[in-house]
Amino acid sequence: MTVRQQRRGEQIRIARERFHLTQEQLGEFVDLSAQDIDAIERGERSARGDAFERIAYAVGRKTWEFVDQDFVDDGELAALFRSTSQPTARMQLTRSLQEGIAYALQFSSLEGRIGNNRAAALRPALHLPAPCDRAEATCQGELAAIEERERLNLGDRDLYRMQHLFETNGVGSVAVSLPDNVCGVTLFDPRFGAFVLFNAAQSRTRRRFSLAHEYGHVLMDRHRLASLSKIGPPEDLIELRADAFAAAFLMPEGGVLHAIDRPAGKAIGLLEIAAVAQAFGVSRRSALRRIRHLQLVSAIEFDALSAQEANGEGEPYSTLLGMFNAPETDSRKESRGRMLSLALEVYRQERISRGKLREIGEEFGFSREAIAGLIDVLSME
């Protein structure tokens, strides 16, 4: 047993525990027995070649990090797993994080090859005190949204291209297969900066709200290193604050009033709710909650409209307004398309080889034939 071998085994153990994997589970990921993993972690056996690369991938690392004398892993993702108690969902979350971190690392590496410093575009974090109650959390989120819209000079305009906003403001993103009750995860890591993993199965309207919610975490909660957002009512004040940010960021008050455009004295009904939802590309439920928060309907009216919406009575109004005529996009394909576009640009600048381009393409789901065809096109430029 060498000191280096012992140190690497300890690093593997720390990284495994960070992902809340047992030795048996890690072994399943990398085709080794629990006894093999135990021997590696105790330094009695060395992990080499493909086995070491598979272990590194399984715990969201690159192999070179395990030989770094400054290797640090303080378990910053542990909170994500504490809120996911079901073993099946926890394993799915583990796989999603592995997939997302692998994507983020590769994307960041390609950006570095062409001198694209995404971190330089990331605005400074907002240093807000921890909210004491729901009112303060909501107020903080709304004020942060108003400030950010002013900084971006958006006025009351809609934000249909949330991922474009991410890209131009230093935030990376990718669609992954998260557990059904998880809409997004925001990671902050010195290796790849701010990166959002969002649920590939979400509808277009749900995805926009989720991305705005995670953007709120990027601005207000960067000190937390990792945030997990679930579908449904916010479970704590930090999530409530991010929800308030998303609602105000996507649906500014002036824009909501303009979208409603009803005669004075006319009550707000399902048509007006559908109009707000269409104008800002959100769900009718989100539009109704925003309208209530702006005190444009009373609590009694809100309850009545919520009951009508629950019965599906709002759908015909959305159909009438053509809200869902735009085709759904495949968010997973879209994310990998951005990766491939970046890889092609790096290849075009002769900063990676043809073989490396093919390797990146295959890693993220593109066939050899597809990559070869793109290379042929580039060769004719």
C-alpha positions as CSV (number, residue, x, y, z in Angstrom):
1,M,0.0,0.0,0.0
2,T,1.5,3.4,-1.0
3,V,0.7,6.8,0.5
4,R,-0.7,7.9,-2.9
5,Q,-2.9,4.9,-3.2
6,Q,-4.2,5.4,0.3
7,R,-4.9,9.1,-0.3
8,R,-6.7,8.4,-3.5
9,G,-8.9,5.7,-1.8
10,E,-9.8,8.3,0.9
11,Q,-10.7,10.8,-1.8
12,I,-13.0,8.3,-3.5
13,R,-14.7,7.5,-0.2
14,I,-15.4,11.2,0.4
15,A,-16.7,11.8,-3.1
16,R,-18.9,8.6,-2.9
17,E,-20.4,9.8,0.4
18,R,-21.0,13.2,-1.1
19,F,-23.3,11.5,-3.6
20,H,-24.9,9.4,-0.8
21,L,-23.9,6.2,-2.5
22,T,-23.2,3.0,-0.6
23,Q,-20.3,0.9,-1.7
24,E,-22.7,-1.5,-3.2
25,Q,-24.4,1.2,-5.2
26,L,-21.1,2.7,-6.5
27,G,-20.1,-0.9,-7.4
28,E,-23.2,-1.2,-9.5
29,F,-22.4,2.0,-11.4
30,V,-18.8,0.8,-12.2
31,D,-19.2,-3.0,-12.5
32,L,-17.2,-3.8,-9.4
33,S,-18.2,-5.6,-6.2
34,A,-18.8,-3.8,-2.9
35,Q,-15.7,-5.6,-1.6
36,D,-13.6,-4.2,-4.5
37,I,-14.8,-0.7,-3.7
38,D,-14.0,-1.2,0.0
39,A,-10.5,-2.4,-0.8
40,I,-10.0,0.6,-3.1
41,E,-11.2,3.1,-0.5
42,R,-8.9,1.6,2.2
43,G,-6.0,1.8,-0.2
44,E,-5.5,-2.0,-0.4
45,R,-6.2,-2.0,-4.1
46,S,-5.5,0.5,-6.8
47,A,-8.2,1.7,-9.2
48,R,-6.6,2.1,-12.6
49,G,-7.6,2.7,-16.2
50,D,-11.3,2.4,-17.2
51,A,-12.3,1.4,-13.6
52,F,-10.9,4.6,-12.2
53,E,-12.5,6.7,-15.0
54,R,-15.9,5.1,-14.3
55,I,-15.6,5.7,-10.5
56,A,-14.7,9.4,-11.2
57,Y,-17.7,9.8,-13.5
58,A,-20.0,8.1,-11.0
59,V,-19.1,10.7,-8.3
60,G,-19.1,13.7,-10.6
61,R,-15.4,14.1,-10.8
62,K,-12.6,14.1,-13.4
63,T,-9.7,11.6,-12.8
64,W,-7.1,14.4,-12.5
65,E,-8.8,15.8,-9.4
66,F,-8.0,12.7,-7.4
67,V,-4.2,13.4,-7.8
68,D,-4.6,17.0,-6.9
69,Q,-3.0,17.8,-3.6
70,D,-5.7,20.4,-2.9
71,F,-8.6,17.9,-3.4
72,V,-11.5,19.2,-1.3
73,D,-15.0,17.8,-1.1
74,D,-17.0,19.1,1.8
75,G,-20.3,17.4,1.0
76,E,-22.1,20.5,-0.3
77,L,-24.7,18.4,-2.1
78,A,-25.8,16.5,1.0
79,A,-28.9,18.7,1.5
80,L,-30.2,17.7,-1.9
81,F,-30.3,14.0,-0.8
82,R,-31.8,14.7,2.6
83,S,-34.9,16.0,0.9
84,T,-35.1,12.9,-1.4
85,S,-35.8,10.1,1.0
86,Q,-37.1,7.4,-1.4
87,P,-34.2,5.2,-2.5
88,T,-35.4,5.0,-6.1
89,A,-35.7,8.8,-6.4
90,R,-32.3,9.2,-4.7
91,M,-30.6,6.9,-7.2
92,Q,-32.3,8.8,-10.1
93,L,-31.1,12.1,-8.6
94,T,-27.6,10.7,-8.3
95,R,-27.7,9.7,-12.0
96,S,-29.1,13.1,-13.0
97,L,-26.3,14.9,-11.1
98,Q,-23.7,12.6,-12.7
99,E,-25.1,13.4,-16.1
100,G,-25.4,17.1,-15.5
101,I,-22.0,17.6,-13.9
102,A,-20.4,15.6,-16.8
103,Y,-22.1,18.0,-19.2
104,A,-21.1,21.1,-17.3
105,L,-17.5,20.0,-17.1
106,Q,-17.3,19.3,-20.8
107,F,-19.1,22.5,-21.7
108,S,-16.8,24.6,-19.5
109,S,-13.7,22.9,-21.0
110,L,-14.8,23.7,-24.5
111,E,-15.6,27.3,-23.5
112,G,-12.1,27.6,-22.1
113,R,-10.5,26.4,-25.4
114,I,-11.9,29.3,-27.3
115,G,-11.4,31.9,-24.5
116,N,-15.0,32.2,-23.5
117,N,-15.0,33.3,-19.9
118,R,-18.7,32.7,-19.0
119,A,-18.0,33.7,-15.3
120,A,-17.2,37.2,-16.4
121,A,-20.8,37.7,-17.6
122,L,-22.2,36.5,-14.3
123,R,-23.5,39.4,-12.3
124,P,-22.4,39.7,-8.6
125,A,-24.5,37.8,-6.1
126,L,-27.2,39.6,-4.1
127,H,-26.3,39.5,-0.4
128,L,-29.7,39.2,1.3
129,P,-30.3,38.4,4.9
130,A,-32.2,35.1,5.6
131,P,-35.9,35.9,5.5
132,C,-37.7,35.7,8.8
133,D,-41.2,35.0,7.5
134,R,-43.2,34.5,4.3
135,A,-43.9,38.2,3.9
136,E,-40.2,39.1,4.0
137,A,-39.3,36.2,1.7
138,T,-41.8,37.3,-0.9
139,C,-40.8,41.0,-0.6
140,Q,-37.1,40.1,-1.1
141,G,-37.8,38.0,-4.2
142,E,-40.0,40.6,-5.8
143,L,-37.6,43.4,-5.2
144,A,-34.7,41.3,-6.6
145,A,-36.8,40.6,-9.7
146,I,-37.6,44.3,-10.2
147,E,-34.0,45.2,-9.8
148,E,-32.8,42.5,-12.3
149,R,-35.4,43.5,-14.9
150,E,-34.2,47.1,-14.6
151,R,-30.6,46.0,-14.9
152,L,-31.4,44.1,-18.1
153,N,-33.5,47.1,-19.4
154,L,-36.5,44.8,-20.0
155,G,-39.3,47.2,-19.2
156,D,-42.5,45.2,-19.2
157,R,-41.5,42.9,-22.1
158,D,-41.8,39.2,-22.0
159,L,-38.9,36.8,-21.5
160,Y,-39.6,33.9,-23.9
161,R,-36.0,32.9,-24.3
162,M,-35.0,32.1,-20.7
163,Q,-32.0,29.9,-21.7
164,H,-30.7,32.7,-24.0
165,L,-30.9,34.9,-20.9
166,F,-28.9,32.3,-19.0
167,E,-26.2,32.2,-21.7
168,T,-25.8,35.9,-22.0
169,N,-25.6,36.3,-18.2
170,G,-23.0,33.7,-17.4
171,V,-25.3,30.8,-16.4
172,G,-25.0,27.3,-18.0
173,S,-28.0,24.9,-18.3
174,V,-28.9,21.4,-19.4
175,A,-32.0,19.3,-19.5
176,V,-31.7,16.0,-17.5
177,S,-34.0,13.2,-16.3
178,L,-34.7,14.5,-12.8
179,P,-37.2,12.7,-10.4
180,D,-40.8,13.5,-11.2
181,N,-41.2,15.8,-8.2
182,V,-38.0,17.8,-8.9
183,C,-38.1,20.7,-11.3
184,G,-34.5,21.9,-11.1
185,V,-31.1,21.9,-9.4
186,T,-28.7,24.8,-9.3
187,L,-25.0,24.1,-8.8
188,F,-22.2,26.5,-8.0
189,D,-18.8,25.0,-8.6
190,P,-15.4,26.6,-9.3
191,R,-14.9,24.0,-12.0
192,F,-17.8,25.2,-14.1
193,G,-19.4,28.2,-12.4
194,A,-23.2,28.6,-12.1
195,F,-25.0,25.7,-13.8
196,V,-28.7,24.8,-13.8
197,L,-30.0,21.3,-14.3
198,F,-33.7,21.3,-15.3
199,N,-36.2,18.5,-15.7
200,A,-36.4,17.4,-19.3
201,A,-40.0,16.1,-18.9
202,Q,-41.4,19.5,-18.0
203,S,-43.9,21.2,-20.3
204,R,-42.8,24.4,-22.0
205,T,-44.8,26.7,-19.6
206,R,-43.6,24.8,-16.5
207,R,-40.0,24.9,-17.8
208,R,-40.0,28.7,-18.1
209,F,-41.1,29.2,-14.6
210,S,-38.6,26.6,-13.3
211,L,-35.7,28.4,-15.1
212,A,-36.8,31.8,-13.7
213,H,-37.0,30.2,-10.3
214,E,-33.4,28.8,-10.6
215,Y,-32.2,32.1,-11.9
216,G,-33.4,33.6,-8.7
217,H,-31.3,31.0,-6.8
218,V,-28.3,32.1,-9.0
219,L,-28.7,35.7,-7.9
220,M,-29.8,35.3,-4.3
221,D,-28.4,32.0,-3.0
222,R,-25.0,31.5,-4.5
223,H,-23.5,31.0,-1.1
224,R,-25.4,27.8,-0.7
225,L,-23.4,26.0,-3.4
226,A,-26.4,23.8,-4.4
227,S,-30.2,24.3,-4.4
228,L,-32.9,21.7,-5.3
229,S,-36.4,22.9,-6.2
230,K,-39.4,20.7,-6.0
231,I,-42.7,20.8,-7.8
232,G,-45.6,22.1,-5.6
233,P,-45.9,24.6,-2.7
234,P,-42.5,25.9,-1.5
235,E,-41.1,23.9,1.4
236,D,-39.1,26.7,3.0
237,L,-38.6,30.4,2.9
238,I,-35.7,30.2,0.5
239,E,-37.8,28.4,-2.1
240,L,-40.7,30.8,-1.5
241,R,-38.4,33.7,-2.2
242,A,-37.2,32.1,-5.4
243,D,-40.9,31.5,-6.4
244,A,-41.7,35.1,-5.7
245,F,-38.7,36.2,-7.8
246,A,-39.8,34.0,-10.7
247,A,-43.4,35.3,-10.7
248,A,-42.3,39.0,-10.6
249,F,-39.5,38.4,-13.1
250,L,-41.7,36.7,-15.7
251,M,-44.8,38.7,-15.1
252,P,-44.1,42.3,-14.2
253,E,-47.0,44.3,-12.8
254,G,-47.3,46.7,-15.8
255,G,-47.3,43.8,-18.3
256,V,-50.0,41.9,-16.4
257,L,-52.2,45.0,-16.3
258,H,-51.7,45.5,-20.0
259,A,-52.5,41.9,-20.8
260,I,-55.7,42.0,-18.8
261,D,-56.9,45.1,-20.5
262,R,-60.5,44.9,-19.2
263,P,-63.0,47.8,-18.9
264,A,-63.2,49.5,-15.6
265,G,-65.4,47.7,-13.2
266,K,-65.4,44.4,-15.1
267,A,-64.4,41.4,-13.0
268,I,-61.4,39.3,-13.9
269,G,-62.4,35.9,-15.2
270,L,-60.9,32.9,-16.9
271,L,-60.4,34.8,-20.2
272,E,-58.2,37.4,-18.6
273,I,-56.2,34.7,-16.7
274,A,-55.6,32.9,-20.1
275,A,-54.6,36.2,-21.6
276,V,-51.9,36.8,-19.0
277,A,-50.7,33.2,-19.3
278,Q,-50.5,33.6,-23.1
279,A,-48.7,36.9,-22.9
280,F,-46.0,35.6,-20.6
281,G,-45.8,32.0,-21.6
282,V,-46.7,30.6,-18.2
283,S,-49.4,28.3,-16.9
284,R,-52.8,29.6,-16.1
285,R,-52.3,28.6,-12.4
286,S,-49.1,30.7,-12.3
287,A,-50.9,33.6,-13.9
288,L,-53.8,33.4,-11.5
289,R,-51.5,33.3,-8.5
290,R,-49.7,36.4,-9.8
291,I,-53.0,38.2,-10.3
292,R,-54.0,37.4,-6.8
293,H,-50.7,38.6,-5.4
294,L,-51.1,41.9,-7.2
295,Q,-54.5,42.1,-5.4
296,L,-56.4,42.3,-8.7
297,V,-58.9,39.7,-7.3
298,S,-60.1,39.1,-3.8
299,A,-59.4,36.0,-1.8
300,I,-63.0,34.8,-2.5
301,E,-62.7,35.5,-6.2
302,F,-59.3,33.7,-6.2
303,D,-60.8,30.6,-4.6
304,A,-63.7,30.5,-7.1
305,L,-61.4,30.9,-10.1
306,S,-59.0,28.3,-8.7
307,A,-61.9,25.8,-8.5
308,Q,-63.0,26.6,-12.1
309,E,-59.4,26.1,-13.2
310,A,-59.2,22.8,-11.3
311,N,-62.3,21.6,-13.3
312,G,-60.5,22.4,-16.6
313,E,-62.8,25.3,-17.4
314,G,-59.8,27.5,-18.3
315,E,-58.6,25.3,-21.2
316,P,-61.1,26.5,-23.8
317,Y,-60.0,30.1,-23.3
318,S,-56.3,29.1,-23.9
319,T,-57.3,27.2,-27.0
320,L,-59.3,30.3,-28.2
321,L,-56.3,32.5,-27.7
322,G,-53.9,30.0,-29.4
323,M,-51.7,29.7,-26.4
324,F,-50.6,26.1,-27.1
325,N,-50.3,26.4,-30.9
326,A,-46.5,26.7,-30.7
327,P,-44.9,23.2,-30.9
328,E,-43.2,21.8,-27.8
329,T,-39.4,21.6,-28.1
330,D,-37.3,18.7,-27.0
331,S,-35.3,20.3,-24.2
332,R,-32.8,17.5,-23.9
333,K,-32.1,17.6,-27.7
334,E,-31.9,21.4,-27.4
335,S,-29.3,21.3,-24.6
336,R,-27.1,18.8,-26.4
337,G,-27.4,20.8,-29.6
338,R,-25.8,23.7,-27.8
339,M,-23.0,21.5,-26.6
340,L,-22.4,20.2,-30.2
341,S,-22.5,23.7,-31.6
342,L,-19.8,24.8,-29.1
343,A,-17.7,21.7,-29.9
344,L,-17.9,22.4,-33.6
345,E,-16.8,25.9,-33.1
346,V,-13.8,24.7,-31.1
347,Y,-13.0,22.2,-33.8
348,R,-13.3,24.8,-36.5
349,Q,-10.7,26.9,-34.7
350,E,-8.5,23.8,-34.7
351,R,-8.4,23.6,-30.9
352,I,-9.5,20.0,-30.7
353,S,-8.9,17.1,-33.0
354,R,-11.5,15.3,-35.2
355,G,-11.3,12.3,-32.8
356,K,-12.0,14.5,-29.8
357,L,-15.0,16.1,-31.6
358,R,-16.3,12.6,-32.3
359,E,-15.8,11.5,-28.7
360,I,-17.7,14.6,-27.4
361,G,-20.5,14.0,-29.8
362,E,-20.9,10.4,-29.0
363,E,-20.8,11.1,-25.2
364,F,-23.8,13.4,-25.6
365,G,-25.9,11.2,-27.9
366,F,-24.8,12.0,-31.5
367,S,-23.9,9.2,-33.8
368,R,-20.6,8.8,-35.6
369,E,-22.4,9.3,-38.9
370,A,-23.9,12.6,-37.8
371,I,-20.6,13.9,-36.6
372,A,-18.9,12.8,-39.8
373,G,-21.5,14.6,-41.9
374,L,-20.9,17.8,-39.9
375,I,-17.1,17.5,-40.3
376,D,-17.6,17.1,-44.1
377,V,-19.6,20.3,-44.1
378,L,-17.0,22.1,-42.2
379,S,-14.2,20.9,-44.5
380,M,-15.9,22.6,-47.4
381,E,-15.9,26.0,-45.8
